[in-house]
Amino acid sequence: MNDQAKETKNLAELFSRMHNRIKVESLSNHRKDVGTITPSQLKAIKFLSRHNNNLLTGIAEGLGISNAAVTKMTDRLEKKGLVERISCAGDRRATALKVTKLGEELIAKTEQAEMHQWNSVLSKMSADDKKALVRGLEAFIKAGLADIKDFNEVCLKCGVEHSDNCPLNSSAD
């Protein structure tokens, strides 16, 4: 590995750790409401909130986890009052999930807390550095997507609000 690749890898790892720290901190502020919730559980709730087909098998596929893992996670989220199971008409074996009002409130609060944390970091950067960061991240993502045949491997499944500016849209052209 050359020096530039090592430096890039290390910077990417630091960026990832900072991102995870922001996620964990945004969740820790809401322990009094729902107890401890993991970033994976929040990701699952956000996924549920943004998709109409919430069968357990579809959720497992969308999150890239096993059916057993989504069942276990569902049990935990249901106990916290963040999701509820719904029987599917026409197929008694199929179970769908719905985010509860408490779950939607948690999503809104954590997203607001995350944005506050991101804004706090970005406010310490110059306008030119912010633009350079965006350009660099976009270029990195587009370069990484060049060799990917199936964008579903990396798609966020609208884990964030879908945007026409999504690099997946421009790379698909």
GIFENJO-V783653 format. One line per field, one symbol per residue. ss: DSSP state (2 for helix, 1 for strand, 0 for the rest). phi: phi as a letter, one per 30 degrees, with the letter a starting at -180 (. if undefined). psi: psi as a letter, one per 40 degrees, with the letter a starting at -180 (. if undefined). A space follows every 10 residues. Layout:
BEGIN
ss->???
phi->???
psi->???
END
This chain:
BEGIN
ss->0022222222 2222222222 2222222200 2222000022 2222222220 0000122222 2220002222 2222222220 0011111100 1111111110 2222222222 2222222222 2200002222 2222222222 2222200000 2220000000 0000002222 220
phi->.ddddddded dddddddddd dddddddddc dddbidbded ddedddeedc bddcdeddde ddcibddddd ddddeddddd icbbdbdcdj bdddbcbbdd edddddeddd dddddddddd ddddcdeddd dddddddddd dddddeccdc dddcedhhdb edbddeeddd ddd
psi->hidddddddd dddddddddd ddddddddee dddeahhidd ddddddddde idgfiddddd ddefiidddd ddddddddde fdiiihihhe gddhhiihhi dddddddddd dddddddddd ddeeiidddd dddddddddd ddddedehdh eddeheffei hiidehdddd de.
END
